[in-house]
Amino acid sequence: MEKIRIVQIKSKIGRPKDQKRTLEALGLKKINGVVEHNATPQIIGMINKVKHLIKILK
């Protein structure tokens, strides 16, 4: 599996509850936090839901 590094670049304050929960499920807790995940369809779907709040590093 290919690994994906995700960085949170925007705050979750004022966002809908489902987007906050998606960030928490990805393991992102604060701005500039970095997590690494396998590129599964579930993770890709979560990334697409909050793509305006994160940045993908390869």
Secondary structure, 3 states (H helix, E strand, C coil): CCEEEEEECCCCCCCCHHHHHHHHHHCCCCCCCEEEEECCHHHHHHHHHCCCCEEEEC
